Amino acid sequence: MAAHGSDSAMRRNGLLTYTVAAVMLVLGIMMILNGVAKGWICVGLAVLCSGFVFVAMRVKNRRDAQR
């Protein structure tokens, strides 16, 4: 198993988060199309989770490039 904070751990956690976000996005869109207003919460959370992972990976890559 990879050490905490390693590149492979970051990639694995990012992939898992993107997968969960994709599922939440699809479910949210399905809920919105069926007239359930709470679907917007799922869509918002999916975008928020994806944004956090995207920013974290960019920051890590930038820090690694400075070394």
N, C-alpha and C positions, 0 to 999 in steps of 0.2 A: 504494500500500500504506500502511496506517495506521502511525503512529508507535508505537514500543514503549511500552506502558503506556496507550495511548489507550482510550477507551470502546469503540470498535468492535473493537479488538484483544482487549479483555477479553471482550466478548460472543462474538466468534468462537471464542476459545480455550475459553470456558465451554461453548459449544454443542458443540464437538468433544469435549470431555471428557465431557459428558453423553451424547453419542452412543456413545462407546466404553464408558462405564459401563453404558448400557442393553444393549448387545450382550453385555458380560461378565455382566450379571445374567441375561439370558435363557439364555446358555450354561451358567451356573452352576446355574440351576434345572433345566435339562434334564439336566445331569450328576447332580444330586442325585436326580432322579426315576428315573434309570437305575441308581442305586445306587453311583455313584462319589463317594467321600467328598471328593475334591479339589474338587468343585463348590462346597463352602463357601468355599474360598479365593477363587474367582471372585466369589461373592456378597459376601464381605467386602471385596475390593478395589473392587468397584463402589460399595458404600456409602461406603467411605473416599474414593474419588475425588470422588464427588458431594458429600460433606461438605466437602472442601477447597474446591471451587468455590463452594459455597453460602456458606461463611464468607468467602472472599475477596471475593465480590461484595457481601456485607453490609458488610464493613469499608470497601470502596471507596466504596459509597454513603453511608455514615456520614461518611467523611472529606470527600466532595464536598459534603455538606449543611452541614458546619461552615465551609466557605469562604465 
